[in-house]
Amino acid sequence: MEGWRGRVAVVTGAGSGIGAAVSCRLLKEGLTVFGLDVNLGSMLRLVSTLDAREKKVWNKNFSSLELSLYLVI
């Protein structure tokens, strides 16, 4: 994945399964990851396992759909 370092990726379903695996791989490759998931608990678990310079988690409600968001830089 050369040439991707420093870019930004948006990952849906980032809290578990394939979305979590993709998020972790992208972080390992040097991307900034903006992940979205409907399950706050799974997002918090994932973010707690990440080794990153900065981690932020937000729990927001968008038009009656509650999304848990995280940004890892």
CHARMM-style PDB file with segment names, atoms N, HN, CA, C and O in Angstrom:
ATOM      1  N   MET     1       0.823  -1.194   0.000  1.00  0.00      PROA
ATOM      2  CA  MET     1       0.000   0.000   0.000  1.00  0.00      PROA
ATOM      3  C   MET     1       0.866   1.256   0.000  1.00  0.00      PROA
ATOM      4  O   MET     1       0.532   2.257   0.633  1.00  0.00      PROA
ATOM      5  N   GLU     2       1.958   1.186  -0.705  1.00  0.00      PROA
ATOM      6  HN  GLU     2       2.230   0.372  -1.219  1.00  0.00      PROA
ATOM      7  CA  GLU     2       2.829   2.349  -0.778  1.00  0.00      PROA
ATOM      8  C   GLU     2       2.098   3.503  -1.445  1.00  0.00      PROA
ATOM      9  O   GLU     2       1.271   3.300  -2.333  1.00  0.00      PROA
ATOM     10  N   GLY     3       2.408   4.695  -1.015  1.00  0.00      PROA
ATOM     11  HN  GLY     3       3.080   4.860  -0.293  1.00  0.00      PROA
ATOM     12  CA  GLY     3       1.758   5.869  -1.569  1.00  0.00      PROA
ATOM     13  C   GLY     3       0.475   6.250  -0.851  1.00  0.00      PROA
ATOM     14  O   GLY     3      -0.124   7.278  -1.167  1.00  0.00      PROA
ATOM     15  N   TRP     4       0.046   5.449   0.101  1.00  0.00      PROA
ATOM     16  HN  TRP     4       0.532   4.614   0.357  1.00  0.00      PROA
ATOM     17  CA  TRP     4      -1.188   5.738   0.831  1.00  0.00      PROA
ATOM     18  C   TRP     4      -0.919   6.437   2.155  1.00  0.00      PROA
ATOM     19  O   TRP     4      -1.831   7.035   2.726  1.00  0.00      PROA
ATOM     20  N   ARG     5       0.308   6.377   2.654  1.00  0.00      PROA
ATOM     21  HN  ARG     5       1.049   5.892   2.190  1.00  0.00      PROA
ATOM     22  CA  ARG     5       0.645   6.973   3.945  1.00  0.00      PROA
ATOM     23  C   ARG     5       0.255   8.446   3.961  1.00  0.00      PROA
ATOM     24  O   ARG     5       0.540   9.186   3.020  1.00  0.00      PROA
ATOM     25  N   GLY     6      -0.405   8.864   5.051  1.00  0.00      PROA
ATOM     26  HN  GLY     6      -0.636   8.262   5.816  1.00  0.00      PROA
ATOM     27  CA  GLY     6      -0.814  10.252   5.192  1.00  0.00      PROA
ATOM     28  C   GLY     6      -2.192  10.563   4.627  1.00  0.00      PROA
ATOM     29  O   GLY     6      -2.706  11.663   4.828  1.00  0.00      PROA
ATOM     30  N   ARG     7      -2.786   9.629   3.937  1.00  0.00      PROA
ATOM     31  HN  ARG     7      -2.369   8.735   3.773  1.00  0.00      PROA
ATOM     32  CA  ARG     7      -4.130   9.846   3.388  1.00  0.00      PROA
ATOM     33  C   ARG     7      -5.184   9.555   4.447  1.00  0.00      PROA
ATOM     34  O   ARG     7      -4.867   9.056   5.526  1.00  0.00      PROA
ATOM     35  N   VAL     8      -6.431   9.867   4.138  1.00  0.00      PROA
ATOM     36  HN  VAL     8      -6.688  10.272   3.261  1.00  0.00      PROA
ATOM     37  CA  VAL     8      -7.538   9.667   5.062  1.00  0.00      PROA
ATOM     38  C   VAL     8      -8.480   8.613   4.495  1.00  0.00      PROA
ATOM     39  O   VAL     8      -8.820   8.640   3.312  1.00  0.00      PROA
ATOM     40  N   ALA     9      -8.899   7.680   5.357  1.00  0.00      PROA
ATOM     41  HN  ALA     9      -8.622   7.658   6.318  1.00  0.00      PROA
ATOM     42  CA  ALA     9      -9.849   6.643   4.948  1.00  0.00      PROA
ATOM     43  C   ALA     9     -11.085   6.720   5.823  1.00  0.00      PROA
ATOM     44  O   ALA     9     -10.989   6.983   7.021  1.00  0.00      PROA
ATOM     45  N   VAL    10     -12.248   6.492   5.226  1.00  0.00      PROA
ATOM     46  HN  VAL    10     -12.326   6.278   4.252  1.00  0.00      PROA
ATOM     47  CA  VAL    10     -13.509   6.393   5.960  1.00  0.00      PROA
ATOM     48  C   VAL    10     -13.933   4.933   5.912  1.00  0.00      PROA
ATOM     49  O   VAL    10     -14.065   4.350   4.836  1.00  0.00      PROA
ATOM     50  N   VAL    11     -14.146   4.343   7.093  1.00  0.00      PROA
ATOM     51  HN  VAL    11     -14.039   4.816   7.968  1.00  0.00      PROA
ATOM     52  CA  VAL    11     -14.503   2.931   7.178  1.00  0.00      PROA
ATOM     53  C   VAL    11     -15.849   2.810   7.878  1.00  0.00      PROA
ATOM     54  O   VAL    11     -16.011   3.277   9.005  1.00  0.00      PROA
ATOM     55  N   THR    12     -16.814   2.185   7.212  1.00  0.00      PROA
ATOM     56  HN  THR    12     -16.683   1.806   6.297  1.00  0.00      PROA
ATOM     57  CA  THR    12     -18.107   1.936   7.843  1.00  0.00      PROA
ATOM     58  C   THR    12     -18.089   0.550   8.477  1.00  0.00      PROA
ATOM     59  O   THR    12     -17.386  -0.346   8.011  1.00  0.00      PROA
ATOM     60  N   GLY    13     -18.860   0.383   9.533  1.00  0.00      PROA
ATOM     61  HN  GLY    13     -19.432   1.111   9.912  1.00  0.00      PROA
ATOM     62  CA  GLY    13     -18.858  -0.885  10.250  1.00  0.00      PROA
ATOM     63  C   GLY    13     -17.516  -1.127  10.921  1.00  0.00      PROA
ATOM     64  O   GLY    13     -17.082  -2.269  11.071  1.00  0.00      PROA
ATOM     65  N   ALA    14     -16.866  -0.049  11.322  1.00  0.00      PROA
ATOM     66  HN  ALA    14     -17.219   0.879  11.201  1.00  0.00      PROA
ATOM     67  CA  ALA    14     -15.486  -0.120  11.800  1.00  0.00      PROA
ATOM     68  C   ALA    14     -15.341  -0.738  13.184  1.00  0.00      PROA
ATOM     69  O   ALA    14     -14.221  -1.036  13.598  1.00  0.00      PROA
ATOM     70  N   GLY    15     -16.422  -0.936  13.906  1.00  0.00      PROA
ATOM     71  HN  GLY    15     -17.332  -0.694  13.570  1.00  0.00      PROA
ATOM     72  CA  GLY    15     -16.331  -1.419  15.276  1.00  0.00      PROA
ATOM     73  C   GLY    15     -16.057  -2.898  15.422  1.00  0.00      PROA
ATOM     74  O   GLY    15     -15.627  -3.339  16.488  1.00  0.00      PROA
ATOM     75  N   SER    16     -16.293  -3.677  14.378  1.00  0.00      PROA
ATOM     76  HN  SER    16     -16.642  -3.319  13.512  1.00  0.00      PROA
ATOM     77  CA  SER    16     -16.100  -5.123  14.521  1.00  0.00      PROA
ATOM     78  C   SER    16     -15.924  -5.768  13.149  1.00  0.00      PROA
ATOM     79  O   SER    16     -16.142  -5.141  12.113  1.00  0.00      PROA
ATOM     80  N   GLY    17     -15.528  -7.019  13.173  1.00  0.00      PROA
ATOM     81  HN  GLY    17     -15.350  -7.528  14.015  1.00  0.00      PROA
ATOM     82  CA  GLY    17     -15.438  -7.823  11.950  1.00  0.00      PROA
ATOM     83  C   GLY    17     -14.500  -7.262  10.904  1.00  0.00      PROA
ATOM     84  O   GLY    17     -13.405  -6.793  11.214  1.00  0.00      PROA
ATOM     85  N   ILE    18     -14.947  -7.317   9.654  1.00  0.00      PROA
ATOM     86  HN  ILE    18     -15.837  -7.698   9.402  1.00  0.00      PROA
ATOM     87  CA  ILE    18     -14.123  -6.862   8.539  1.00  0.00      PROA
ATOM     88  C   ILE    18     -13.797  -5.382   8.658  1.00  0.00      PROA
ATOM     89  O   ILE    18     -12.680  -4.966   8.353  1.00  0.00      PROA
ATOM     90  N   GLY    19     -14.761  -4.587   9.098  1.00  0.00      PROA
ATOM     91  HN  GLY    19     -15.669  -4.925   9.346  1.00  0.00      PROA
ATOM     92  CA  GLY    19     -14.518  -3.147   9.250  1.00  0.00      PROA
ATOM     93  C   GLY    19     -13.407  -2.855  10.245  1.00  0.00      PROA
ATOM     94  O   GLY    19     -12.585  -1.967  10.017  1.00  0.00      PROA
ATOM     95  N   ALA    20     -13.377  -3.599  11.354  1.00  0.00      PROA
ATOM     96  HN  ALA    20     -14.045  -4.320  11.539  1.00  0.00      PROA
ATOM     97  CA  ALA    20     -12.320  -3.416  12.350  1.00  0.00      PROA
ATOM     98  C   ALA    20     -10.978  -3.852  11.783  1.00  0.00      PROA
ATOM     99  O   ALA    20      -9.966  -3.183  11.994  1.00  0.00      PROA
ATOM    100  N   ALA    21     -10.965  -4.966  11.067  1.00  0.00      PROA
ATOM    101  HN  ALA    21     -11.787  -5.509  10.896  1.00  0.00      PROA
ATOM    102  CA  ALA    21      -9.720  -5.460  10.473  1.00  0.00      PROA
ATOM    103  C   ALA    21      -9.170  -4.473   9.447  1.00  0.00      PROA
ATOM    104  O   ALA    21      -7.967  -4.214   9.407  1.00  0.00      PROA
ATOM    105  N   VAL    22     -10.053  -3.931   8.625  1.00  0.00      PROA
ATOM    106  HN  VAL    22     -11.030  -4.142   8.658  1.00  0.00      PROA
ATOM    107  CA  VAL    22      -9.633  -2.951   7.618  1.00  0.00      PROA
ATOM    108  C   VAL    22      -9.087  -1.702   8.306  1.00  0.00      PROA
ATOM    109  O   VAL    22      -8.053  -1.171   7.902  1.00  0.00      PROA
ATOM    110  N   SER    23      -9.777  -1.237   9.340  1.00  0.00      PROA
ATOM    111  HN  SER    23     -10.617  -1.669   9.668  1.00  0.00      PROA
ATOM    112  CA  SER    23      -9.332  -0.046  10.071  1.00  0.00      PROA
ATOM    113  C   SER    23      -7.932  -0.250  10.635  1.00  0.00      PROA
ATOM    114  O   SER    23      -7.068   0.615  10.492  1.00  0.00      PROA
ATOM    115  N   CYS    24      -7.712  -1.385  11.271  1.00  0.00      PROA
ATOM    116  HN  CYS    24      -8.415  -2.087  11.387  1.00  0.00      PROA
ATOM    117  CA  CYS    24      -6.404  -1.672  11.869  1.00  0.00      PROA
ATOM    118  C   CYS    24      -5.315  -1.743  10.815  1.00  0.00      PROA
ATOM    119  O   CYS    24      -4.212  -1.239  11.026  1.00  0.00      PROA
ATOM    120  N   ARG    25      -5.610  -2.356   9.695  1.00  0.00      PROA
ATOM    121  HN  ARG    25      -6.506  -2.765   9.523  1.00  0.00      PROA
ATOM    122  CA  ARG    25      -4.620  -2.467   8.610  1.00  0.00      PROA
ATOM    123  C   ARG    25      -4.285  -1.097   8.034  1.00  0.00      PROA
ATOM    124  O   ARG    25      -3.118  -0.795   7.784  1.00  0.00      PROA
ATOM    125  N   LEU    26      -5.296  -0.273   7.825  1.00  0.00      PROA
ATOM    126  HN  LEU    26      -6.244  -0.518   8.028  1.00  0.00      PROA
ATOM    127  CA  LEU    26      -5.055   1.063   7.287  1.00  0.00      PROA
ATOM    128  C   LEU    26      -4.219   1.899   8.250  1.00  0.00      PROA
ATOM    129  O   LEU    26      -3.329   2.636   7.827  1.00  0.00      PROA
ATOM    130  N   LEU    27      -4.507   1.783   9.543  1.00  0.00      PROA
ATOM    131  HN  LEU    27      -5.230   1.183   9.887  1.00  0.00      PROA
ATOM    132  CA  LEU    27      -3.710   2.497  10.534  1.00  0.00      PROA
ATOM    133  C   LEU    27      -2.265   2.033  10.503  1.00  0.00      PROA
ATOM    134  O   LEU    27      -1.343   2.844  10.581  1.00  0.00      PROA
ATOM    135  N   LYS    28      -2.074   0.736  10.391  1.00  0.00      PROA
ATOM    136  HN  LYS    28      -2.823   0.077  10.328  1.00  0.00      PROA
ATOM    137  CA  LYS    28      -0.730   0.166  10.334  1.00  0.00      PROA
ATOM    138  C   LYS    28       0.034   0.693   9.118  1.00  0.00      PROA
ATOM    139  O   LYS    28       1.252   0.859   9.168  1.00  0.00      PROA
ATOM    140  N   GLU    29      -0.685   0.950   8.035  1.00  0.00      PROA
ATOM    141  HN  GLU    29      -1.675   0.815   7.995  1.00  0.00      PROA
ATOM    142  CA  GLU    29      -0.081   1.451   6.809  1.00  0.00      PROA
ATOM    143  C   GLU    29       0.132   2.960   6.826  1.00  0.00      PROA
ATOM    144  O   GLU    29       0.666   3.518   5.868  1.00  0.00      PROA
ATOM    145  N   GLY    30      -0.286   3.635   7.920  1.00  0.00      PROA
ATOM    146  HN  GLY    30      -0.720   3.182   8.698  1.00  0.00      PROA
ATOM    147  CA  GLY    30      -0.017   5.062   8.058  1.00  0.00      PROA
ATOM    148  C   GLY    30      -1.129   5.996   7.640  1.00  0.00      PROA
ATOM    149  O   GLY    30      -0.898   7.197   7.497  1.00  0.00      PROA
ATOM    150  N   LEU    31      -2.333   5.480   7.437  1.00  0.00      PROA
ATOM    151  HN  LEU    31      -2.521   4.505   7.553  1.00  0.00      PROA
ATOM    152  CA  LEU    31      -3.461   6.335   7.075  1.00  0.00      PROA
ATOM    153  C   LEU    31      -4.136   6.875   8.330  1.00  0.00      PROA
ATOM    154  O   LEU    31      -4.031   6.286   9.406  1.00  0.00      PROA
ATOM    155  N   THR    32      -4.822   7.986   8.182  1.00  0.00      PROA
ATOM    156  HN  THR    32      -4.907   8.465   7.308  1.00  0.00      PROA
ATOM    157  CA  THR    32      -5.721   8.488   9.208  1.00  0.00      PROA
ATOM    158  C   THR    32      -7.051   7.811   8.953  1.00  0.00      PROA
ATOM    159  O   THR    32      -7.534   7.806   7.821  1.00  0.00      PROA
ATOM    160  N   VAL    33      -7.654   7.238   9.988  1.00  0.00      PROA
ATOM    161  HN  VAL    33      -7.262   7.242  10.907  1.00  0.00      PROA
ATOM    162  CA  VAL    33      -8.896   6.488   9.812  1.00  0.00      PROA
ATOM    163  C   VAL    33     -10.033   7.187  10.525  1.00  0.00      PROA
ATOM    164  O   VAL    33      -9.935   7.524  11.705  1.00  0.00      PROA
ATOM    165  N   PHE    34     -11.111   7.398   9.794  1.00  0.00      PROA
ATOM    166  HN  PHE    34     -11.191   7.124   8.836  1.00  0.00      PROA
ATOM    167  CA  PHE    34     -12.354   7.935  10.340  1.00  0.00      PROA
ATOM    168  C   PHE    34     -13.356   6.792  10.244  1.00  0.00      PROA
ATOM    169  O   PHE    34     -13.847   6.482   9.159  1.00  0.00      PROA
ATOM    170  N   GLY    35     -13.657   6.170  11.371  1.00  0.00      PROA
ATOM    171  HN  GLY    35     -13.258   6.421  12.252  1.00  0.00      PROA
ATOM    172  CA  GLY    35     -14.515   4.991  11.374  1.00  0.00      PROA
ATOM    173  C   GLY    35     -15.904   5.292  11.885  1.00  0.00      PROA
ATOM    174  O   GLY    35     -16.079   6.133  12.767  1.00  0.00      PROA
ATOM    175  N   LEU    36     -16.897   4.606  11.334  1.00  0.00      PROA
ATOM    176  HN  LEU    36     -16.755   3.923  10.618  1.00  0.00      PROA
ATOM    177  CA  LEU    36     -18.284   4.773  11.752  1.00  0.00      PROA
ATOM    178  C   LEU    36     -18.881   3.422  12.087  1.00  0.00      PROA
ATOM    179  O   LEU    36     -18.580   2.420  11.437  1.00  0.00      PROA
ATOM    180  N   ASP    37     -19.735   3.398  13.112  1.00  0.00      PROA
ATOM    181  HN  ASP    37     -19.979   4.212  13.640  1.00  0.00      PROA
ATOM    182  CA  ASP    37     -20.426   2.164  13.481  1.00  0.00      PROA
ATOM    183  C   ASP    37     -21.657   2.537  14.286  1.00  0.00      PROA
ATOM    184  O   ASP    37     -21.681   3.587  14.928  1.00  0.00      PROA
ATOM    185  N   VAL    38     -22.662   1.709  14.262  1.00  0.00      PROA
ATOM    186  HN  VAL    38     -22.643   0.856  13.741  1.00  0.00      PROA
ATOM    187  CA  VAL    38     -23.878   1.960  15.035  1.00  0.00      PROA
ATOM    188  C   VAL    38     -23.778   1.427  16.464  1.00  0.00      PROA
ATOM    189  O   VAL    38     -24.670   1.671  17.276  1.00  0.00      PROA
ATOM    190  N   ASN    39     -22.713   0.708  16.775  1.00  0.00      PROA
ATOM    191  HN  ASN    39     -21.989   0.509  16.115  1.00  0.00      PROA
ATOM    192  CA  ASN    39     -22.563   0.104  18.088  1.00  0.00      PROA
ATOM    193  C   ASN    39     -21.438   0.803  18.849  1.00  0.00      PROA
ATOM    194  O   ASN    39     -20.260   0.595  18.557  1.00  0.00      PROA
ATOM    195  N   LEU    40     -21.805   1.630  19.824  1.00  0.00      PROA
ATOM    196  HN  LEU    40     -22.761   1.799  20.062  1.00  0.00      PROA
ATOM    197  CA  LEU    40     -20.816   2.376  20.585  1.00  0.00      PROA
ATOM    198  C   LEU    40     -19.881   1.440  21.345  1.00  0.00      PROA
ATOM    199  O   LEU    40     -18.675   1.683  21.392  1.00  0.00      PROA
ATOM    200  N   GLY    41     -20.411   0.381  21.935  1.00  0.00      PROA
ATOM    201  HN  GLY    41     -21.391   0.184  21.896  1.00  0.00      PROA
ATOM    202  CA  GLY    41     -19.592  -0.546  22.713  1.00  0.00      PROA
ATOM    203  C   GLY    41     -18.477  -1.164  21.894  1.00  0.00      PROA
ATOM    204  O   GLY    41     -17.341  -1.255  22.360  1.00  0.00      PROA
ATOM    205  N   SER    42     -18.789  -1.591  20.674  1.00  0.00      PROA
ATOM    206  HN  SER    42     -19.712  -1.517  20.295  1.00  0.00      PROA
ATOM    207  CA  SER    42     -17.754  -2.210  19.840  1.00  0.00      PROA
ATOM    208  C   SER    42     -16.717  -1.174  19.413  1.00  0.00      PROA
ATOM    209  O   SER    42     -15.533  -1.493  19.297  1.00  0.00      PROA
ATOM    210  N   MET    43     -17.151   0.054  19.180  1.00  0.00      PROA
ATOM    211  HN  MET    43     -18.112   0.313  19.273  1.00  0.00      PROA
ATOM    212  CA  MET    43     -16.206   1.107  18.824  1.00  0.00      PROA
ATOM    213  C   MET    43     -15.252   1.396  19.976  1.00  0.00      PROA
ATOM    214  O   MET    43     -14.048   1.550  19.771  1.00  0.00      PROA
ATOM    215  N   LEU    44     -15.794   1.470  21.182  1.00  0.00      PROA
ATOM    216  HN  LEU    44     -16.772   1.345  21.349  1.00  0.00      PROA
ATOM    217  CA  LEU    44     -14.954   1.751  22.351  1.00  0.00      PROA
ATOM    218  C   LEU    44     -13.948   0.631  22.575  1.00  0.00      PROA
ATOM    219  O   LEU    44     -12.792   0.888  22.911  1.00  0.00      PROA
ATOM    220  N   ARG    45     -14.388  -0.618  22.390  1.00  0.00      PROA
ATOM    221  HN  ARG    45     -15.327  -0.827  22.117  1.00  0.00      PROA
ATOM    222  CA  ARG    45     -13.463  -1.747  22.542  1.00  0.00      PROA
ATOM    223  C   ARG    45     -12.348  -1.682  21.502  1.00  0.00      PROA
ATOM    224  O   ARG    45     -11.177  -1.876  21.827  1.00  0.00      PROA
ATOM    225  N   LEU    46     -12.713  -1.410  20.261  1.00  0.00      PROA
ATOM    226  HN  LEU    46     -13.665  -1.252  19.997  1.00  0.00      PROA
ATOM    227  CA  LEU    46     -11.706  -1.335  19.206  1.00  0.00      PROA
ATOM    228  C   LEU    46     -10.718  -0.211  19.481  1.00  0.00      PROA
ATOM    229  O   LEU    46      -9.505  -0.419  19.430  1.00  0.00      PROA
ATOM    230  N   VAL    47     -11.225   0.965  19.770  1.00  0.00      PROA
ATOM    231  HN  VAL    47     -12.210   1.134  19.812  1.00  0.00      PROA
ATOM    232  CA  VAL    47     -10.358   2.121  19.982  1.00  0.00      PROA
ATOM    233  C   VAL    47      -9.425   1.897  21.171  1.00  0.00      PROA
ATOM    234  O   VAL    47      -8.284   2.360  21.155  1.00  0.00      PROA
ATOM    235  N   SER    48      -9.896   1.194  22.196  1.00  0.00      PROA
ATOM    236  HN  SER    48     -10.822   0.817  22.208  1.00  0.00      PROA
ATOM    237  CA  SER    48      -9.043   0.951  23.368  1.00  0.00      PROA
ATOM    238  C   SER    48      -7.866   0.036  23.033  1.00  0.00      PROA
ATOM    239  O   SER    48      -6.869   0.031  23.755  1.00  0.00      PROA
ATOM    240  N   THR    49      -7.963  -0.730  21.959  1.00  0.00      PROA
ATOM    241  HN  THR    49      -8.772  -0.725  21.372  1.00  0.00      PROA
ATOM    242  CA  THR    49      -6.876  -1.640  21.592  1.00  0.00      PROA
ATOM    243  C   THR    49      -5.882  -1.007  20.623  1.00  0.00      PROA
ATOM    244  O   THR    49      -4.830  -1.587  20.356  1.00  0.00      PROA
ATOM    245  N   LEU    50      -6.195   0.152  20.103  1.00  0.00      PROA
ATOM    246  HN  LEU    50      -7.050   0.623  20.320  1.00  0.00      PROA
ATOM    247  CA  LEU    50      -5.347   0.761  19.082  1.00  0.00      PROA
ATOM    248  C   LEU    50      -4.142   1.462  19.690  1.00  0.00      PROA
ATOM    249  O   LEU    50      -4.242   2.095  20.740  1.00  0.00      PROA
ATOM    250  N   ASP    51      -3.026   1.345  19.031  1.00  0.00      PROA
ATOM    251  HN  ASP    51      -2.945   0.830  18.177  1.00  0.00      PROA
ATOM    252  CA  ASP    51      -1.822   2.056  19.408  1.00  0.00      PROA
ATOM    253  C   ASP    51      -1.677   3.201  18.415  1.00  0.00      PROA
ATOM    254  O   ASP    51      -1.207   3.011  17.293  1.00  0.00      PROA
ATOM    255  N   ALA    52      -2.081   4.372  18.836  1.00  0.00      PROA
ATOM    256  HN  ALA    52      -2.463   4.526  19.748  1.00  0.00      PROA
ATOM    257  CA  ALA    52      -2.042   5.519  17.936  1.00  0.00      PROA
ATOM    258  C   ALA    52      -1.675   6.766  18.730  1.00  0.00      PROA
ATOM    259  O   ALA    52      -1.812   6.807  19.953  1.00  0.00      PROA
ATOM    260  N   ARG    53      -1.211   7.771  18.017  1.00  0.00      PROA
ATOM    261  HN  ARG    53      -1.100   7.738  17.023  1.00  0.00      PROA
ATOM    262  CA  ARG    53      -0.832   9.023  18.672  1.00  0.00      PROA
ATOM    263  C   ARG    53      -2.039   9.702  19.293  1.00  0.00      PROA
ATOM    264  O   ARG    53      -1.939  10.273  20.379  1.00  0.00      PROA
ATOM    265  N   GLU    54      -3.164   9.647  18.624  1.00  0.00      PROA
ATOM    266  HN  GLU    54      -3.245   9.183  17.742  1.00  0.00      PROA
ATOM    267  CA  GLU    54      -4.349  10.338  19.110  1.00  0.00      PROA
ATOM    268  C   GLU    54      -5.578   9.520  18.791  1.00  0.00      PROA
ATOM    269  O   GLU    54      -5.714   8.984  17.691  1.00  0.00      PROA
ATOM    270  N   LYS    55      -6.483   9.424  19.772  1.00  0.00      PROA
ATOM    271  HN  LYS    55      -6.372   9.859  20.665  1.00  0.00      PROA
ATOM    272  CA  LYS    55      -7.739   8.694  19.573  1.00  0.00      PROA
ATOM    273  C   LYS    55      -8.873   9.568  20.086  1.00  0.00      PROA
ATOM    274  O   LYS    55      -8.792  10.129  21.178  1.00  0.00      PROA
ATOM    275  N   LYS    56      -9.909   9.676  19.305  1.00  0.00      PROA
ATOM    276  HN  LYS    56      -9.975   9.221  18.417  1.00  0.00      PROA
ATOM    277  CA  LYS    56     -11.086  10.433  19.714  1.00  0.00      PROA
ATOM    278  C   LYS    56     -12.322   9.601  19.406  1.00  0.00      PROA
ATOM    279  O   LYS    56     -12.408   8.977  18.348  1.00  0.00      PROA
ATOM    280  N   VAL    57     -13.272   9.592  20.320  1.00  0.00      PROA
ATOM    281  HN  VAL    57     -13.202  10.098  21.180  1.00  0.00      PROA
ATOM    282  CA  VAL    57     -14.518   8.863  20.091  1.00  0.00      PROA
ATOM    283  C   VAL    57     -15.681   9.818  20.354  1.00  0.00      PROA
ATOM    284  O   VAL    57     -15.711  10.520  21.365  1.00  0.00      PROA
ATOM    285  N   TRP    58     -16.620   9.829  19.439  1.00  0.00      PROA
ATOM    286  HN  TRP    58     -16.595   9.259  18.617  1.00  0.00      PROA
ATOM    287  CA  TRP    58     -17.830  10.621  19.596  1.00  0.00      PROA
ATOM    288  C   TRP    58     -19.019   9.695  19.440  1.00  0.00      PROA
ATOM    289  O   TRP    58     -18.977   8.732  18.675  1.00  0.00      PROA
ATOM    290  N   ASN    59     -20.070   9.993  20.165  1.00  0.00      PROA
ATOM    291  HN  ASN    59     -20.104  10.776  20.786  1.00  0.00      PROA
ATOM    292  CA  ASN    59     -21.326   9.271  19.989  1.00  0.00      PROA
ATOM    293  C   ASN    59     -22.354  10.319  19.569  1.00  0.00      PROA
ATOM    294  O   ASN    59     -22.740  11.167  20.373  1.00  0.00      PROA
ATOM    295  N   LYS    60     -22.786  10.267  18.346  1.00  0.00      PROA
ATOM    296  HN  LYS    60     -22.472   9.579  17.692  1.00  0.00      PROA
ATOM    297  CA  LYS    60     -23.667  11.294  17.785  1.00  0.00      PROA
ATOM    298  C   LYS    60     -24.945  10.683  17.241  1.00  0.00      PROA
ATOM    299  O   LYS    60     -24.976   9.517  16.848  1.00  0.00      PROA
ATOM    300  N   ASN    61     -25.987  11.479  17.224  1.00  0.00      PROA
ATOM    301  HN  ASN    61     -25.961  12.427  17.543  1.00  0.00      PROA
ATOM    302  CA  ASN    61     -27.261  11.061  16.657  1.00  0.00      PROA
ATOM    303  C   ASN    61     -27.503  11.869  15.387  1.00  0.00      PROA
ATOM    304  O   ASN    61     -27.601  13.095  15.434  1.00  0.00      PROA
ATOM    305  N   PHE    62     -27.598  11.187  14.264  1.00  0.00      PROA
ATOM    306  HN  PHE    62     -27.518  10.191  14.225  1.00  0.00      PROA
ATOM    307  CA  PHE    62     -27.835  11.839  12.979  1.00  0.00      PROA
ATOM    308  C   PHE    62     -29.193  11.412  12.447  1.00  0.00      PROA
ATOM    309  O   PHE    62     -29.364  10.265  12.033  1.00  0.00      PROA
ATOM    310  N   SER    63     -30.160  12.321  12.453  1.00  0.00      PROA
ATOM    311  HN  SER    63     -30.021  13.253  12.790  1.00  0.00      PROA
ATOM    312  CA  SER    63     -31.484  12.052  11.889  1.00  0.00      PROA
ATOM    313  C   SER    63     -32.043  10.722  12.384  1.00  0.00      PROA
ATOM    314  O   SER    63     -32.410   9.861  11.585  1.00  0.00      PROA
ATOM    315  N   SER    64     -32.104  10.564  13.674  1.00  0.00      PROA
ATOM    316  HN  SER    64     -31.806  11.264  14.323  1.00  0.00      PROA
ATOM    317  CA  SER    64     -32.647   9.392  14.360  1.00  0.00      PROA
ATOM    318  C   SER    64     -31.789   8.127  14.190  1.00  0.00      PROA
ATOM    319  O   SER    64     -32.204   7.045  14.605  1.00  0.00      PROA
ATOM    320  N   LEU    65     -30.626   8.252  13.599  1.00  0.00      PROA
ATOM    321  HN  LEU    65     -30.289   9.131  13.262  1.00  0.00      PROA
ATOM    322  CA  LEU    65     -29.700   7.127  13.512  1.00  0.00      PROA
ATOM    323  C   LEU    65     -28.496   7.476  14.369  1.00  0.00      PROA
ATOM    324  O   LEU    65     -27.759   8.416  14.072  1.00  0.00      PROA
ATOM    325  N   GLU    66     -28.305   6.715  15.427  1.00  0.00      PROA
ATOM    326  HN  GLU    66     -28.903   5.951  15.668  1.00  0.00      PROA
ATOM    327  CA  GLU    66     -27.186   6.988  16.311  1.00  0.00      PROA
ATOM    328  C   GLU    66     -25.931   6.295  15.780  1.00  0.00      PROA
ATOM    329  O   GLU    66     -25.924   5.083  15.565  1.00  0.00      PROA
ATOM    330  N   LEU    67     -24.893   7.060  15.578  1.00  0.00      PROA
ATOM    331  HN  LEU    67     -24.898   8.045  15.753  1.00  0.00      PROA
ATOM    332  CA  LEU    67     -23.633   6.526  15.074  1.00  0.00      PROA
ATOM    333  C   LEU    67     -22.525   6.794  16.077  1.00  0.00      PROA
ATOM    334  O   LEU    67     -22.482   7.858  16.693  1.00  0.00      PROA
ATOM    335  N   SER    68     -21.657   5.858  16.237  1.00  0.00      PROA
ATOM    336  HN  SER    68     -21.692   4.993  15.736  1.00  0.00      PROA
ATOM    337  CA  SER    68     -20.463   6.069  17.033  1.00  0.00      PROA
ATOM    338  C   SER    68     -19.328   6.304  16.059  1.00  0.00      PROA
ATOM    339  O   SER    68     -19.125   5.527  15.126  1.00  0.00      PROA
ATOM    340  N   LEU    69     -18.600   7.367  16.280  1.00  0.00      PROA
ATOM    341  HN  LEU    69     -18.766   7.997  17.038  1.00  0.00      PROA
ATOM    342  CA  LEU    69     -17.550   7.756  15.358  1.00  0.00      PROA
ATOM    343  C   LEU    69     -16.211   7.755  16.066  1.00  0.00      PROA
ATOM    344  O   LEU    69     -16.139   8.048  17.260  1.00  0.00      PROA
ATOM    345  N   TYR    70     -15.167   7.435  15.357  1.00  0.00      PROA
ATOM    346  HN  TYR    70     -15.225   7.197  14.387  1.00  0.00      PROA
ATOM    347  CA  TYR    70     -13.856   7.627  15.928  1.00  0.00      PROA
ATOM    348  C   TYR    70     -12.902   8.152  14.862  1.00  0.00      PROA
ATOM    349  O   TYR    70     -13.047   7.879  13.671  1.00  0.00      PROA
ATOM    350  N   LEU    71     -11.946   8.899  15.326  1.00  0.00      PROA
ATOM    351  HN  LEU    71     -11.828   9.121  16.294  1.00  0.00      PROA
ATOM    352  CA  LEU    71     -10.915   9.421  14.450  1.00  0.00      PROA
ATOM    353  C   LEU    71      -9.588   9.059  15.083  1.00  0.00      PROA
ATOM    354  O   LEU    71      -9.344   9.369  16.250  1.00  0.00      PROA
ATOM    355  N   VAL    72      -8.751   8.420  14.335  1.00  0.00      PROA
ATOM    356  HN  VAL    72      -8.949   8.168  13.388  1.00  0.00      PROA
ATOM    357  CA  VAL    72      -7.426   8.051  14.830  1.00  0.00      PROA
ATOM    358  C   VAL    72      -6.405   8.685  13.917  1.00  0.00      PROA
ATOM    359  O   VAL    72      -6.444   8.516  12.698  1.00  0.00      PROA
ATOM    360  N   ILE    73      -5.495   9.413  14.518  1.00  0.00      PROA
ATOM    361  HN  ILE    73      -5.463   9.550  15.508  1.00  0.00      PROA
ATOM    362  CA  ILE    73      -4.474  10.136  13.740  1.00  0.00      PROA
ATOM    363  C   ILE    73      -3.118   9.542  14.059  1.00  0.00      PROA
ATOM    364  OT1 ILE    73      -2.105   9.990  13.521  1.00  0.00      PROA
TER     365      ILE     73
END
